[in-house]
Amino acid sequence: MDYRGSTTASGGWRNSNGRSRLKLAASGLAMLMAAFTDSIQGLAVDQIHQEGTPHLQIAVRVFTFIPLAPVDLTAAERETSMIFQKAGVDVKWVNCSQPTQEARQDPSCQTPNAPTEIFVRVVPDFLEDHYVPKSSMGYAVPTQTPHHGYVAGIALERARKQLLDGRTLTLGQLLGFGMAHEIGHLLLGTNSHSPSGLMCAHWGKREMVLAARGQFGFSAQQAEIIRADVQARISEQASRQQAAQAMASKSASH
């Protein structure tokens, strides 16, 4: 069964019958992918390595509002990390499972996010309305330019339903591709679907098989945009820190 992605305020996949078109701004989980060949993806990775790009890193706080097996969460984070590493960006994970006392007391889960931090929420399901249609599995929330956004989400039950069309993937793998896709929207900006690859807006069973083989990721052009966005976030964070230090020094001198 084929699905088509659409740009929506709450993200997600639209069923191919096209019964409705959402015209809201935030991009959704155009779930997973048309074929992106090994040769093209290999070229993108080789270019990144040859250019010797500086070390880039983002932090992703994962808030789970539903019991999620550790093996699935670990697999999801590993899949996402590998995709972004190939694009030249490292991902630091901070797990903020709400039911645990440790998470509630962890300062890393409580402080406001910095420019280089992204929040991913794993929830049981979305309310079915015109913001999150029945076929939607995730969302990414944009912000005003020049920033692309900081918050994304995935619905666990909808991911499980999607596995019926992609038995070659595990739940953890599918969640990882979903997270990578939504974080990709936050770094690439809205309307960032592509004809092929991880960010494509059309997929089928064959594409799910290719995804299970690890043959999907960002294109060379997408990777370049992502690295530029992460570098801009790092620069903004440094500027904020310098401004805060200057203010603190000024206050101390009075």
C-alpha positions in Angstrom: 0.0 0.0 0.0 1.3 3.4 -1.0 1.1 6.6 1.1 1.7 10.2 0.2 3.1 12.7 2.6 1.8 16.2 3.0 3.0 19.3 4.7 0.8 19.8 7.8 0.8 21.7 11.0 1.1 18.4 12.9 3.0 16.5 10.3 2.4 13.1 9.0 1.3 10.9 6.2 -1.8 11.3 4.1 -3.4 8.3 2.5 -3.1 8.2 -1.2 -6.8 8.6 -1.8 -6.3 12.3 -1.3 -9.6 12.9 0.4 -8.3 16.0 2.0 -5.4 18.4 1.6 -4.0 20.2 4.6 -2.6 23.6 3.9 -1.0 24.3 7.3 2.7 25.2 7.6 4.4 22.6 9.7 5.9 19.6 8.0 5.0 16.1 8.9 6.3 12.6 8.7 6.3 12.0 5.0 7.1 8.6 6.2 9.9 7.2 5.0 11.2 7.1 1.6 11.6 6.3 -2.0 14.6 4.6 -3.3 17.9 6.5 -2.7 20.6 4.5 -4.4 23.8 3.3 -2.6 26.0 5.1 -5.1 24.3 8.5 -4.5 24.3 8.1 -0.8 27.9 6.9 -0.8 28.9 10.0 -2.9 27.3 12.2 -0.3 29.2 10.5 2.6 32.5 10.6 0.6 32.1 14.3 0.0 31.5 15.0 3.6 34.7 13.1 4.7 36.8 14.7 2.0 35.8 18.2 2.9 36.9 17.8 6.4 33.9 19.5 8.0 34.3 20.7 11.6 32.7 18.7 14.4 29.0 19.4 14.5 26.6 18.1 17.2 23.0 18.5 18.2 21.4 17.3 21.4 18.0 15.5 21.2 15.9 15.2 24.3 13.5 12.3 24.0 10.3 12.5 26.1 8.4 9.2 26.2 4.8 9.5 27.4 4.2 5.8 27.0 6.0 2.7 28.1 8.6 1.9 25.4 10.9 -1.1 25.5 14.5 0.0 26.0 15.5 -2.2 23.1 13.2 -0.2 20.8 14.3 3.2 22.1 18.0 2.2 21.8 17.5 0.9 18.2 15.6 4.1 17.2 18.4 6.3 18.6 21.1 4.2 16.9 19.3 4.4 13.6 18.9 8.1 13.8 22.5 8.7 14.9 23.8 6.7 11.9 21.8 8.7 9.5 23.0 12.0 10.8 26.6 10.8 11.2 26.6 10.1 7.4 25.4 13.7 7.0 28.3 15.0 9.1 26.4 15.7 12.3 26.6 13.8 15.7 23.6 13.4 17.9 23.8 13.4 21.7 20.8 11.7 23.3 19.1 12.7 26.5 16.3 10.4 27.5 13.6 12.0 29.6 11.1 9.3 30.3 8.5 11.1 32.2 7.3 8.2 34.5 10.7 7.9 36.2 11.7 9.9 39.2 15.3 10.1 37.8 14.0 11.9 34.6 11.9 14.3 36.6 15.0 15.3 38.7 17.4 15.4 35.8 18.4 19.0 35.1 19.0 18.1 31.4 15.3 17.3 31.1 14.1 20.4 32.9 16.0 23.4 31.6 14.8 25.4 28.5 16.3 24.2 25.3 19.4 25.9 23.8 19.6 26.5 20.1 21.4 23.2 19.5 18.8 21.2 21.4 15.7 19.5 19.9 12.8 17.9 21.7 11.2 14.7 20.4 8.0 13.5 22.0 7.0 9.8 21.8 3.3 9.7 22.6 0.7 6.9 22.6 -1.3 8.4 19.7 -2.5 11.7 18.3 -6.0 13.0 18.6 -7.7 12.5 15.2 -8.6 15.9 13.9 -7.8 18.0 10.9 -4.4 18.9 12.4 -3.3 15.3 12.7 -5.1 13.1 10.2 -5.6 9.4 10.8 -2.7 8.4 8.5 -0.2 10.8 10.2 2.6 9.2 12.2 4.6 12.2 13.3 5.0 16.0 13.2 7.5 18.7 13.2 6.6 22.2 14.5 8.3 25.1 12.6 9.2 28.5 14.1 9.8 31.8 12.5 12.8 32.3 10.4 15.7 32.2 10.6 15.0 29.2 12.9 13.3 26.1 11.6 12.0 24.6 14.8 12.9 22.6 17.9 9.9 20.3 18.6 8.9 17.1 16.9 6.7 14.1 17.8 6.0 10.5 16.9 2.9 8.4 17.7 3.8 4.9 18.8 0.6 3.2 18.0 0.6 4.6 14.5 4.2 3.4 14.0 3.0 -0.1 14.9 0.3 0.1 12.4 2.7 1.2 9.7 4.7 -2.0 10.4 1.9 -4.0 8.8 3.2 -2.6 5.5 6.8 -2.9 6.3 7.6 -6.2 8.1 11.2 -5.9 7.1 11.7 -3.2 9.7 11.6 -3.5 13.4 9.6 -1.1 15.6 12.9 0.5 16.7 14.1 1.0 13.2 10.9 2.5 12.0 10.9 4.9 15.0 14.5 5.8 14.1 13.6 6.6 10.5 10.7 8.6 11.8 12.8 10.6 14.2 15.4 11.3 11.6 12.8 12.4 9.1 11.1 14.8 11.6 14.4 16.2 12.9 15.4 16.6 9.3 12.5 18.9 8.8 13.5 21.0 11.8 17.0 21.4 10.3 16.0 21.7 6.7 12.9 23.9 7.1 9.3 23.5 6.0 8.5 22.2 2.5 11.6 20.1 2.6 10.2 16.9 1.1 12.2 15.4 -1.7 11.5 13.0 -4.6 13.7 10.3 -3.1 15.6 9.4 0.0 14.7 9.7 3.7 12.8 13.0 3.1 10.7 11.7 0.3 6.9 12.1 0.4 5.9 8.7 -1.2 6.8 5.2 -0.2 5.7 1.6 -0.5 6.7 -1.9 0.6 9.8 -1.9 -1.7 11.1 1.3 -0.1 10.6 -0.2 3.4 12.8 -3.1 2.4 15.5 -0.7 1.2 15.1 1.2 4.4 15.7 -2.0 6.4 19.0 -2.4 4.4 20.2 1.0 5.5 20.0 2.4 2.0 18.3 5.7 2.9 19.6 8.9 4.2 20.0 12.6 3.4 21.2 13.6 -0.1 24.5 15.5 -0.4 22.5 18.7 -0.8 20.3 18.1 2.2 23.4 17.2 4.3 25.0 20.5 3.3 21.9 22.4 4.4 21.7 20.5 7.6 25.3 21.1 8.5 24.9 24.8 7.8 21.8 25.0 10.0 23.6 23.2 12.9 26.6 25.5 12.5 24.3 28.5 12.7 22.7 27.1 15.9 26.1 26.5 17.4 27.1 30.1 16.6 23.8 31.5 18.1 24.4 29.5 21.2 27.9 30.8 21.6 26.6 34.4 21.1 24.0 33.8 23.8 26.6 32.5 26.2 28.9 35.5 25.5 26.0 37.9 26.1 25.1 36.2 29.3 28.7 36.3 30.5 29.0 40.0 29.6 25.8 40.8 31.5 27.0 38.8 34.5 30.4 40.6 34.5 28.6 44.0 34.2 26.4 43.2 37.2 29.3 42.0 39.3 31.2 45.2 38.6 28.4 47.4 40.1 
